[in-house]
């Protein structure tokens, strides 16, 4: 195979690997009509808001692990391909110089053990950074079985690193990827990342700061509940300072042990993201989540709305007195909206829904749960909706 044919093979299944600030993976975008079906990039929004075209691919699709859901699992019958670190780095730089790809997300199948595979990922990033002087975005996966010093070296070369937990605990992981050990191979590297972030001087990292760390779950792949997923997610946020948890709704792959398992409703993935952000950014706890008796979130309502229905419908919050954390619990009010309200209140009373809209608040969502100068804005809402 030519290098572009290899890249086509290796990137064609990479859309299930998530990155950026979008809630779900985006469809691949071809570099150009001439190179259609040869290589793919994905639009991704970085934490700073900048959008880039991100090449998401594997260094190798050869894998000795037998994860039940994975398109690269050992024994699956398909054509495999492998790049040497130097060859991949050279190809990527050609694409980068032609403005086809601004950053790279690099993972790999595991061949010869996790440590050997991690060395190849590190070598690739090292060549990009130190031979080709690439200063753009690099996301490196940490392989199951990677060693402690390899985790540190990966952090020194990347903008973001990730360890895919795939499942929320040992029992569920055994149903999804029985060859992996939850604590030794997956949780331990996340602990090392947290340790290095807190103990290694910032100047030891390539941008003068440690990279962000994320993980990904295969939602529904092991019949786990939303409560299980979000319990682990909350622990990761609060104990290991994880930047983000990604959720990929299970979708069966032909010629895998789970090929006959029904696909998970993508709306479940969306609700998990909403709940995850409430835990990470909005001061919510697991106890605030509207789980049913089976530990599942409702699909018909987002979790913030469900909480407000139970707690604020009959005890609305006064916009002119509520604290920031209280404001963040009101549907339609995000971080910027809450900060804008706090700032506007310094200059006078907020009396109109239109004033909230100017701050970026979704006023029609907030209206049932708030008071404006002691009054429920019910009549204002009718006029507001007619005006819009």
C-alpha positions as CSV (number, residue, x, y, z in Angstrom):
1,X,0.0,0.0,0.0
2,X,1.1,3.6,-0.6
3,X,1.3,5.9,2.4
4,X,-2.0,7.6,1.5
5,X,-3.7,4.2,1.2
6,X,-2.4,3.2,4.6
7,X,-3.7,6.5,6.0
8,X,-7.1,5.8,4.5
9,X,-7.2,2.4,6.1
10,X,-6.0,3.6,9.4
11,X,-8.2,6.7,9.7
12,X,-11.4,5.2,8.3
13,X,-12.3,3.7,11.7
14,X,-11.0,6.5,13.9
15,X,-14.2,8.5,14.1
16,X,-15.2,6.6,17.3
17,X,-12.2,8.3,19.0
18,X,-13.5,11.6,20.4
19,X,-11.7,14.9,20.8
20,X,-12.5,18.6,20.9
21,X,-15.4,20.3,22.6
22,X,-18.2,18.8,20.5
23,X,-20.5,16.4,22.3
24,X,-20.1,13.8,19.5
25,X,-17.7,12.9,16.7
26,X,-18.2,14.7,13.5
27,X,-18.3,13.0,10.0
28,X,-14.9,12.9,8.2
29,X,-14.1,15.6,5.7
30,X,-11.9,14.7,2.7
31,X,-8.8,16.7,2.2
32,X,-9.7,17.6,-1.4
33,X,-11.8,16.1,-4.2
34,X,-8.7,14.6,-5.8
35,X,-7.8,12.8,-2.6
36,X,-11.3,11.6,-1.8
37,X,-11.2,8.3,0.1
38,X,-7.5,8.6,0.7
39,X,-7.2,10.5,4.0
40,X,-9.6,12.2,6.4
41,X,-9.6,14.9,8.9
42,X,-12.3,15.9,11.4
43,X,-13.4,19.3,12.5
44,X,-12.6,19.8,16.2
45,X,-13.1,22.7,18.6
46,X,-10.3,23.2,21.0
47,X,-10.8,24.3,24.6
48,X,-9.8,27.8,23.7
49,X,-12.7,28.0,21.2
50,X,-10.5,27.7,18.1
51,X,-11.6,25.2,15.4
52,X,-9.0,23.2,13.7
53,X,-9.0,20.3,11.1
54,X,-7.7,17.3,13.1
55,X,-6.3,14.2,11.5
56,X,-7.5,11.3,13.7
57,X,-5.8,8.0,12.9
58,X,-4.0,4.9,14.2
59,X,-0.3,4.3,13.9
60,X,-1.2,0.6,13.4
61,X,-4.4,-1.4,13.1
62,X,-2.6,-4.6,14.1
63,X,-3.7,-5.5,17.6
64,X,-3.2,-8.4,20.0
65,X,-6.1,-7.4,22.3
66,X,-9.5,-8.9,21.9
67,X,-11.9,-6.1,22.9
68,X,-15.4,-7.3,22.1
69,X,-16.6,-4.0,20.6
70,X,-13.5,-2.8,18.7
71,X,-13.0,-2.8,14.9
72,X,-9.3,-3.5,15.4
73,X,-9.7,-6.5,17.7
74,X,-7.4,-9.5,17.3
75,X,-8.8,-12.1,14.9
76,X,-11.1,-9.8,13.0
77,X,-10.8,-10.4,9.3
78,X,-9.8,-7.1,7.6
79,X,-6.8,-5.6,5.9
80,X,-4.4,-4.1,8.5
81,X,-1.8,-1.4,8.0
82,X,1.1,0.0,10.1
83,X,3.2,3.1,9.9
84,X,6.7,3.5,11.1
85,X,7.1,6.6,13.3
86,X,9.3,8.4,10.8
87,X,7.1,7.6,7.8
88,X,3.9,8.8,9.6
89,X,5.6,12.0,10.8
90,X,6.9,12.8,7.3
91,X,3.4,12.2,5.7
92,X,1.6,14.3,8.3
93,X,4.0,17.2,7.8
94,X,3.4,17.1,4.1
95,X,-0.3,17.4,4.8
96,X,0.2,20.1,7.3
97,X,2.3,22.1,5.0
98,X,-0.5,22.0,2.4
99,X,-2.9,23.2,5.2
100,X,-4.9,20.0,5.0
101,X,-4.4,19.1,8.7
102,X,-3.6,21.5,11.6
103,X,-3.3,18.9,14.3
104,X,-3.1,15.2,14.9
105,X,-4.9,12.7,17.2
106,X,-2.7,9.5,17.3
107,X,-3.7,6.2,18.7
108,X,-2.7,2.6,17.8
109,X,-3.6,-1.0,18.0
110,X,-1.4,-2.9,20.5
111,X,1.3,-5.2,19.1
112,X,4.2,-6.5,21.2
113,X,2.7,-5.1,24.4
114,X,1.5,-1.7,25.6
115,X,5.0,-0.4,26.5
116,X,6.4,-1.2,23.0
117,X,3.4,0.4,21.3
118,X,3.7,3.5,23.5
119,X,7.3,3.8,22.5
120,X,6.3,4.1,18.9
121,X,3.7,6.8,19.7
122,X,6.3,8.7,21.7
123,X,8.8,8.3,18.9
124,X,6.3,9.7,16.4
125,X,5.5,12.8,18.5
126,X,9.2,13.3,19.3
127,X,10.0,13.4,15.5
128,X,7.2,15.8,14.9
129,X,8.2,18.2,17.7
130,X,12.0,18.0,17.5
131,X,12.9,17.1,13.9
132,X,10.1,18.9,12.1
133,X,9.5,21.6,14.7
134,X,5.7,21.1,14.6
135,X,4.1,23.3,17.2
136,X,0.5,22.5,16.5
137,X,-2.0,20.3,18.4
138,X,-1.0,16.7,19.3
139,X,-3.2,14.3,21.2
140,X,-1.5,11.1,22.2
141,X,-3.2,8.0,23.6
142,X,-1.7,6.2,26.5
143,X,-1.8,2.5,25.8
144,X,-2.9,-0.1,28.4
145,X,0.4,-1.4,29.8
146,X,2.4,1.8,29.3
147,X,5.0,2.4,31.9
148,X,5.3,5.4,34.3
149,X,8.2,7.1,32.5
150,X,6.4,6.7,29.2
151,X,3.4,8.5,30.6
152,X,5.6,11.4,31.6
153,X,7.4,11.5,28.2
154,X,4.0,11.5,26.4
155,X,2.9,14.4,28.6
156,X,6.0,16.3,27.7
157,X,5.2,16.1,24.0
158,X,1.5,16.4,23.7
159,X,-1.2,19.1,24.2
160,X,-3.7,16.4,25.4
161,X,-3.3,12.8,26.4
162,X,-6.0,10.2,27.1
163,X,-6.6,6.9,28.7
164,X,-9.8,5.2,27.5
165,X,-11.5,3.5,30.5
166,X,-14.2,2.2,28.2
167,X,-16.3,1.0,31.2
168,X,-16.9,2.5,34.6
169,X,-15.5,-0.4,36.7
170,X,-13.7,-3.8,36.7
171,X,-16.9,-5.8,36.4
172,X,-18.2,-3.9,33.4
173,X,-14.8,-3.8,31.7
174,X,-14.6,-7.6,31.8
175,X,-17.7,-7.8,29.7
176,X,-16.3,-5.3,27.1
177,X,-12.6,-5.9,27.0
178,X,-11.6,-8.9,29.1
179,X,-7.9,-8.7,28.2
180,X,-7.6,-5.4,30.1
181,X,-7.3,-4.7,33.8
182,X,-9.2,-1.7,35.1
183,X,-7.0,-0.5,37.9
184,X,-3.5,-1.6,36.9
185,X,-3.7,-0.7,33.2
186,X,-6.2,2.2,33.0
187,X,-6.7,3.9,36.4
188,X,-3.1,3.8,37.3
189,X,-1.9,5.8,34.3
190,X,-4.5,8.5,35.1
191,X,-3.1,8.6,38.7
192,X,0.4,9.1,37.2
193,X,-0.8,11.9,35.0
194,X,-2.3,13.7,38.0
195,X,0.9,13.1,40.0
196,X,3.1,14.5,37.3
197,X,0.9,17.5,36.8
198,X,1.2,18.4,40.4
199,X,4.9,17.6,40.9
200,X,6.8,18.3,37.7
201,X,7.8,21.9,37.0
202,X,5.7,23.5,34.3
203,X,8.7,24.3,32.1
204,X,9.4,20.6,31.7
205,X,6.4,20.4,29.4
206,X,6.6,21.6,25.8
207,X,4.3,24.5,26.1
208,X,5.3,25.4,29.6
209,X,2.2,23.7,31.1
210,X,1.1,20.1,31.5
211,X,-1.3,18.7,28.9
212,X,-5.0,18.2,29.6
213,X,-6.1,14.6,30.3
214,X,-9.4,13.0,29.1
215,X,-11.0,9.6,29.0
216,X,-13.7,7.9,27.0
217,X,-16.5,5.4,27.8
218,X,-18.4,3.1,25.5
219,X,-21.9,3.9,26.8
220,X,-24.1,0.9,26.9
221,X,-21.5,-1.6,25.7
222,X,-21.4,-3.5,29.0
223,X,-25.0,-2.9,30.1
224,X,-23.8,-0.5,32.7
225,X,-26.2,2.1,34.1
226,X,-25.9,5.9,33.8
227,X,-25.3,6.0,37.5
228,X,-22.3,3.8,37.2
229,X,-20.8,5.9,34.4
230,X,-21.4,9.2,36.2
231,X,-20.2,7.9,39.5
232,X,-16.8,7.1,37.9
233,X,-16.9,10.4,36.0
234,X,-17.5,12.5,39.1
235,X,-14.6,10.6,40.9
236,X,-12.3,11.4,38.0
237,X,-13.2,15.1,37.9
238,X,-12.8,15.6,41.7
239,X,-10.0,13.2,42.5
240,X,-7.8,13.2,39.4
241,X,-8.7,16.6,37.9
242,X,-9.7,15.1,34.6
243,X,-10.4,17.7,31.9
244,X,-13.3,15.8,30.3
245,X,-15.0,12.4,30.0
246,X,-16.3,11.5,26.5
247,X,-19.2,9.1,25.9
248,X,-19.5,7.1,22.7
249,X,-22.9,5.4,22.3
250,X,-22.3,1.7,21.6
251,X,-22.7,0.8,18.0
252,X,-22.2,-2.9,16.9
253,X,-19.3,-3.7,14.6
254,X,-19.6,-6.7,12.2
255,X,-17.4,-9.7,13.0
256,X,-17.1,-8.8,16.7
257,X,-18.6,-10.8,19.7
258,X,-21.0,-7.9,20.2
259,X,-22.1,-7.6,16.6
260,X,-25.7,-8.6,17.4
261,X,-26.1,-6.3,20.4
262,X,-28.5,-3.5,19.7
263,X,-27.1,0.0,19.2
264,X,-27.5,2.5,22.0
265,X,-29.8,5.4,21.4
266,X,-27.6,8.5,20.7
267,X,-29.9,10.5,22.9
268,X,-28.5,8.6,25.9
269,X,-25.0,9.8,24.9
270,X,-26.3,13.4,24.8
271,X,-27.9,13.1,28.3
272,X,-24.7,11.7,29.7
273,X,-22.8,14.7,28.4
274,X,-25.3,17.1,29.9
275,X,-25.0,15.4,33.3
276,X,-21.2,15.3,33.0
277,X,-21.0,19.0,32.5
278,X,-23.3,19.6,35.4
279,X,-21.0,17.6,37.6
280,X,-17.9,19.3,36.3
281,X,-18.9,22.9,35.9
282,X,-22.2,23.6,37.6
283,X,-21.8,22.4,41.2
284,X,-24.2,19.5,40.8
285,X,-23.7,16.2,42.7
286,X,-24.8,12.7,41.8
287,X,-27.6,13.1,44.3
288,X,-29.0,15.9,42.2
289,X,-29.3,13.7,39.1
290,X,-32.8,12.4,38.2
291,X,-32.0,8.7,38.1
292,X,-34.8,6.2,38.0
293,X,-34.8,3.0,40.1
294,X,-32.4,1.4,37.5
295,X,-29.9,4.2,37.7
296,X,-30.8,5.6,34.3
297,X,-31.3,9.3,33.3
298,X,-34.6,10.2,31.6
299,X,-34.3,10.5,27.8
300,X,-37.2,12.9,27.5
301,X,-35.7,15.7,29.6
302,X,-32.3,17.0,30.2
303,X,-31.1,16.5,33.8
304,X,-30.9,20.2,34.7
305,X,-34.5,20.8,33.5
306,X,-35.6,17.7,35.5
307,X,-33.9,19.0,38.7
308,X,-35.5,22.4,38.2
309,X,-38.9,20.9,37.8
310,X,-38.6,19.2,41.2
311,X,-36.9,22.0,43.1
312,X,-37.6,25.4,41.5
313,X,-41.1,25.2,40.0
314,X,-42.8,26.0,43.2
315,X,-39.8,27.9,44.8
316,X,-38.4,30.1,42.0
317,X,-35.2,31.9,42.5
318,X,-35.0,35.7,42.6
319,X,-32.6,36.7,39.8
320,X,-31.6,39.9,41.7
321,X,-30.5,38.0,44.8
322,X,-29.4,34.5,43.9
323,X,-25.7,33.6,44.1
324,X,-23.7,32.4,41.1
325,X,-24.0,28.7,42.0
326,X,-27.8,29.1,42.4
327,X,-28.0,30.9,39.1
328,X,-26.2,28.0,37.4
329,X,-28.9,25.6,38.5
330,X,-31.6,27.5,36.5
331,X,-32.3,26.1,33.0
332,X,-31.2,28.5,30.3
333,X,-28.4,30.1,32.3
334,X,-24.9,29.0,31.6
335,X,-21.5,30.2,32.9
336,X,-21.4,33.4,30.9
337,X,-25.0,34.2,31.6
338,X,-24.5,33.8,35.4
339,X,-21.5,36.0,35.3
340,X,-23.3,38.6,33.2
341,X,-26.2,38.7,35.7
342,X,-23.9,39.2,38.6
343,X,-22.2,42.1,36.8
344,X,-25.5,43.7,35.7
345,X,-26.8,43.6,39.2
346,X,-24.1,46.0,40.3
347,X,-25.6,48.8,38.2
348,X,-29.3,48.2,38.9
349,X,-32.3,45.9,39.3
350,X,-33.0,43.3,36.5
351,X,-36.7,43.6,35.7
352,X,-37.2,42.3,32.2
353,X,-36.6,39.0,30.4
354,X,-35.2,41.0,27.5
355,X,-32.4,42.1,29.8
356,X,-31.5,38.4,30.4
357,X,-31.6,37.6,26.7
358,X,-29.0,40.3,26.1
359,X,-26.7,38.4,28.5
360,X,-27.0,35.2,26.5
361,X,-29.6,33.6,28.8
362,X,-32.3,31.5,27.1
363,X,-35.1,33.5,28.7
364,X,-38.0,31.2,27.8
365,X,-36.3,28.3,29.5
366,X,-35.4,30.2,32.6
367,X,-38.8,32.0,33.0
368,X,-40.7,29.3,34.9
369,X,-38.1,29.0,37.6
370,X,-37.2,32.7,38.4
371,X,-38.6,35.9,39.9
372,X,-37.8,39.3,38.6
373,X,-38.0,41.9,41.4
374,X,-40.3,39.5,43.3
375,X,-42.6,38.7,40.4
376,X,-42.9,35.6,38.2
377,X,-42.4,36.7,34.6
378,X,-45.3,34.8,33.2
379,X,-47.0,37.7,31.4
380,X,-43.6,39.0,30.2
381,X,-42.9,35.5,28.8
382,X,-46.0,35.6,26.6
383,X,-45.0,39.0,25.1
384,X,-41.4,37.8,24.9
385,X,-42.3,34.7,22.9
386,X,-44.6,36.7,20.6
387,X,-41.8,39.2,19.9
388,X,-39.5,36.4,18.9
